[in-house]
Amino acid sequence: MKRMNRLGYGMVLFGLLFAVSATLLGPATDACAADFPAKGRAVQVVVNYAAGGATDVGVRILATELEKALDTKIEVVNKPGASGQIGATYTSKAKPDGYTIGAVNLPALNVSYLDPSREAVYTRKEFIPLALQVIDPGLIAVRADSPYKTLQDVIDAAKANPGKVTVTTTGLQSTEHFWMMRFQKLTDTQFALVHFQGSAPALIAILGKKIDVLCGNVSDVTPHVKTGEIRVLGVMDEQRSAFLPEGVKTLTEQGIPVVGGSLRGYVLPAKTPQPVVDVLSAALKKALESQEVKEKMSNMGLTWRYMGPTQFEKLWDDLDEMMIKLIPEMKAK
């Protein structure tokens, strides 16, 4: 009888402890979302490229509306270098509490961890996809006073002087680097590729007459096209861009089937609690779908393309499959 009483008492005590633990642990998960972000604590968005570039501009356009959606301050932090790898490393190692969001560019990010020689300390598994903001078509452009009036002029110059005509990229193994490798292969040309840490320094170089040709994105040049400083020779899309003069043809129309660009979105470090992920995902959706953000992006030549976590993840995984086959071609050059 005493043994039974002790056993019964132990079972009752265990039940009480289990109930208390469940009560404490359950609301803690909900509180994680309810208390996020903490009042007065800023959320930082890490940009993997230099300030002033198209990626940076897109983030800063978003920041004001995201502050409203989260009711807290958004701090944009630039960590350029290694074609986005320095910033991606920082984000992957950040505390997974929701206070660090990474602004990333694909397929540049894909290449950084798929190419073993890059020795990235992260893989795809270190990131949680939150939202896609932009699909920005690539292009080839020159200064308005350049002797190259057409894309064919650039091709002819490169063939006449192999390795002499200089072209910008936003970094070694960057998106622009990849598309220029494709361009060279299809046109049987050889350029002198000059790798910068983002689009902003690349633009400074082309406008400062340090470089002959710019390989960038539509949003990079839109303001300079409007002022007459830059002339676009071709866009890497399946259709002509509404942000460029009507006469700017696609590369495909000019007999060079290169279609590509930069995909820009937002991620969190792996292991961020799901309730926090949900809060940030909802806030980003609200901010990105606001009329204010859409109008500002349009004014800057940024092609708005919202995707939620599920769609963004699928797109990301598809890019992984494509890029792992193409990296050897890039490295062979």
C-alpha positions in Angstrom: 0.0 0.0 0.0 2.8 2.4 0.9 4.5 1.5 -2.3 1.4 2.2 -4.3 0.9 5.5 -2.5 4.5 6.5 -3.3 4.0 5.4 -6.9 0.8 7.4 -7.2 2.3 10.4 -5.6 5.3 10.2 -8.0 2.9 10.0 -11.0 0.9 12.9 -9.8 4.1 15.0 -9.3 5.4 14.0 -12.8 2.0 15.0 -14.3 2.1 18.4 -12.5 5.7 19.0 -13.7 4.8 18.0 -17.3 1.8 20.3 -17.2 3.8 23.2 -15.9 6.5 22.6 -18.5 4.0 22.5 -21.3 2.4 25.6 -20.1 5.7 27.4 -20.0 7.1 26.2 -23.3 3.9 26.6 -25.3 3.3 30.3 -24.6 7.1 31.0 -24.9 6.9 30.1 -28.6 3.9 32.4 -29.1 5.6 35.1 -27.1 8.6 34.9 -29.3 6.4 36.3 -32.1 4.3 38.5 -29.9 7.4 40.2 -28.4 9.2 40.5 -31.7 10.7 43.0 -32.5 11.4 44.2 -29.0 10.5 47.9 -28.5 13.3 50.2 -29.4 15.5 47.4 -30.9 16.5 47.9 -34.5 16.5 45.2 -37.2 19.5 45.3 -39.5 19.5 44.4 -43.2 22.8 43.4 -44.5 23.6 44.3 -48.1 26.4 42.2 -49.7 27.4 45.1 -52.0 28.6 48.7 -51.8 26.3 51.6 -51.0 24.8 53.3 -54.0 24.4 50.2 -56.1 21.1 48.8 -57.4 20.9 46.2 -54.6 21.5 48.8 -52.0 19.0 51.2 -53.5 16.3 48.5 -53.5 16.9 47.8 -49.9 16.7 51.4 -48.9 13.5 51.9 -50.8 12.0 49.0 -48.8 13.4 50.1 -45.5 10.9 53.0 -44.8 7.8 50.8 -45.4 9.4 47.9 -43.5 9.9 50.2 -40.5 6.2 50.9 -40.6 5.2 47.2 -40.9 7.4 46.2 -38.0 7.1 49.4 -35.9 10.8 49.6 -35.4 13.9 51.1 -37.0 15.6 49.4 -39.9 19.4 49.8 -40.2 21.0 49.1 -43.6 24.5 47.7 -43.2 26.8 47.4 -46.3 29.4 44.5 -46.2 30.8 44.4 -49.8 33.5 42.1 -51.1 34.2 38.7 -52.7 31.1 39.0 -55.0 28.8 39.1 -52.0 30.5 36.3 -50.0 31.6 38.6 -47.1 28.1 39.8 -46.5 26.6 36.3 -46.9 29.1 34.9 -44.4 28.1 37.6 -41.9 24.4 36.8 -42.3 25.0 33.0 -42.0 26.8 33.5 -38.7 24.5 36.0 -37.2 22.4 35.2 -34.2 19.2 33.5 -35.5 16.8 35.9 -33.6 15.3 37.8 -36.4 17.4 41.0 -35.9 19.6 40.3 -38.9 18.2 40.0 -42.3 20.4 39.3 -45.4 19.7 41.1 -48.7 21.1 38.6 -51.3 21.6 38.4 -55.0 21.1 35.2 -56.9 22.8 33.4 -58.7 25.9 35.1 -57.2 25.1 33.6 -53.8 24.5 30.2 -55.4 27.9 30.2 -57.0 29.7 31.2 -53.8 28.8 27.9 -52.0 28.5 25.6 -55.0 32.1 26.3 -56.1 34.4 24.4 -53.7 37.3 26.7 -54.5 35.5 29.7 -52.9 35.7 27.9 -49.6 32.5 29.4 -48.3 31.7 28.6 -44.7 28.0 28.3 -45.5 25.8 26.2 -47.7 22.2 26.6 -48.9 21.1 25.1 -45.6 22.4 28.2 -43.6 19.6 30.4 -45.0 15.9 30.6 -44.7 14.3 32.3 -47.8 11.9 35.1 -46.9 10.9 37.0 -50.0 12.0 38.0 -53.5 11.9 41.7 -54.3 13.4 42.2 -57.8 14.2 40.5 -61.0 16.6 42.9 -62.7 17.6 42.1 -66.3 21.2 42.3 -67.3 22.5 44.6 -70.1 25.5 45.9 -72.0 26.1 49.6 -72.1 28.7 52.3 -72.8 29.1 56.0 -72.2 27.1 58.3 -74.4 30.3 59.6 -76.0 31.8 56.1 -76.6 33.0 55.3 -80.1 30.9 52.2 -79.8 27.5 53.0 -81.2 26.1 49.5 -81.5 26.6 46.1 -79.9 28.3 44.9 -83.1 30.8 47.8 -82.7 31.8 46.3 -79.3 32.1 42.8 -80.8 34.2 44.0 -83.7 36.6 46.0 -81.4 37.0 42.9 -79.2 37.8 40.7 -82.2 40.3 43.2 -83.6 42.0 43.6 -80.2 41.5 40.4 -78.1 41.8 41.1 -74.3 42.0 44.9 -74.8 38.4 46.1 -74.5 37.6 46.5 -70.8 34.3 45.4 -69.4 33.0 45.8 -65.8 31.5 43.1 -63.6 30.4 43.3 -60.0 33.0 40.8 -58.8 34.7 37.6 -59.6 32.1 34.9 -60.3 29.3 37.5 -60.0 26.2 37.4 -62.0 27.7 39.8 -64.6 30.9 37.7 -64.8 28.8 34.7 -65.7 26.8 36.5 -68.4 29.9 38.0 -69.9 31.5 34.5 -70.1 28.4 33.4 -72.0 28.6 36.5 -74.2 32.2 35.9 -75.1 31.6 32.2 -75.9 28.6 33.0 -78.2 30.4 35.9 -80.0 33.9 34.3 -80.1 35.4 37.3 -78.4 37.8 38.0 -75.6 37.4 41.0 -73.3 39.4 42.3 -70.4 37.0 41.7 -67.5 37.5 44.1 -64.6 35.9 42.9 -61.3 34.5 45.6 -58.9 32.9 45.2 -55.5 29.3 45.9 -56.7 27.6 48.0 -59.3 28.2 51.4 -57.7 32.1 51.4 -58.2 31.6 49.8 -61.6 29.4 52.7 -62.6 31.9 55.3 -61.3 34.6 53.6 -63.4 32.5 53.7 -66.6 31.4 57.3 -66.1 34.9 58.3 -65.2 36.2 56.9 -68.5 38.3 54.2 -66.8 36.4 51.3 -68.4 35.2 50.9 -72.0 32.0 48.8 -71.5 29.6 48.2 -68.6 27.9 44.8 -68.0 25.3 45.6 -65.4 21.5 45.6 -64.8 18.7 47.8 -66.0 18.3 49.5 -62.6 22.0 50.3 -62.5 21.8 52.6 -65.5 18.2 54.0 -65.6 19.0 57.4 -64.0 22.1 57.8 -66.2 20.1 56.9 -69.4 17.6 59.6 -68.5 20.4 62.2 -68.1 22.0 61.1 -71.4 25.3 59.8 -69.8 24.8 56.2 -70.7 23.8 54.5 -73.9 22.5 50.9 -73.7 23.4 48.6 -76.5 21.4 45.5 -75.6 19.3 44.0 -72.7 19.5 40.4 -71.6 15.9 39.6 -71.4 13.2 37.9 -73.5 11.5 41.3 -74.1 12.6 44.9 -74.3 12.6 46.8 -71.0 10.0 49.4 -70.3 12.6 51.3 -68.3 14.9 51.8 -71.4 14.4 53.8 -74.6 12.0 52.0 -77.0 14.8 51.3 -79.5 17.0 49.3 -77.2 16.9 45.7 -78.5 17.4 42.5 -76.6 20.6 40.6 -77.2 18.5 37.8 -78.6 17.1 40.1 -81.2 20.7 40.9 -82.2 21.5 37.2 -82.7 23.1 36.6 -79.3 20.8 34.4 -77.1 21.9 35.6 -73.7 19.0 35.9 -71.2 19.8 36.6 -67.5 19.9 39.1 -64.7 20.0 39.5 -61.0 17.4 38.1 -58.6 17.3 40.0 -55.3 15.6 38.9 -52.1 15.8 38.5 -48.4 16.9 35.7 -46.1 17.4 34.8 -42.4 20.0 32.7 -40.7 19.0 29.1 -40.3 17.4 28.1 -37.0 15.5 31.4 -36.7 12.3 30.5 -34.8 9.4 29.9 -37.1 7.1 32.5 -35.3 9.8 35.2 -35.9 10.1 34.0 -39.6 6.4 34.4 -40.0 6.4 37.9 -38.5 9.2 39.0 -40.8 7.7 37.3 -43.8 4.3 39.0 -43.3 6.0 42.4 -42.8 8.1 42.1 -45.9 5.0 41.1 -47.9 3.2 44.1 -46.7 6.1 46.5 -47.4 6.9 45.1 -50.8 3.3 45.2 -52.0 2.8 48.8 -50.8 2.1 51.3 -53.6 4.9 53.5 -52.2 7.6 50.8 -52.7 6.3 49.9 -56.1 6.3 53.5 -57.4 9.8 54.2 -56.0 11.2 51.0 -57.5 9.6 51.8 -60.9 11.2 55.3 -60.8 14.6 53.7 -60.2 14.1 51.2 -63.0 13.8 48.2 -60.6 11.5 45.5 -61.9 9.2 44.6 -58.9 8.6 40.9 -58.6 7.3 39.7 -55.2 7.6 36.0 -54.2 6.8 34.6 -50.8 9.0 32.0 -49.0 7.7 28.9 -50.8 8.0 30.3 -54.3 11.4 31.9 -53.6 12.7 28.7 -52.2 11.6 26.8 -55.3 13.3 29.4 -57.6 16.4 29.2 -55.5 16.6 25.4 -55.7 16.1 25.5 -59.4 19.0 27.9 -59.8 21.2 25.6 -57.7 20.6 22.8 -60.2 21.4 25.1 -63.2 24.4 26.8 -61.7 26.2 23.7 -60.6 26.4 22.6 -64.2 27.6 26.0 -65.4 30.3 26.8 -62.9 33.0 24.6 -64.6 32.4 26.7 -67.8 33.0 29.9 -65.9 36.1 28.6 -64.2 37.5 27.3 -67.5 37.9 30.9 -68.5 
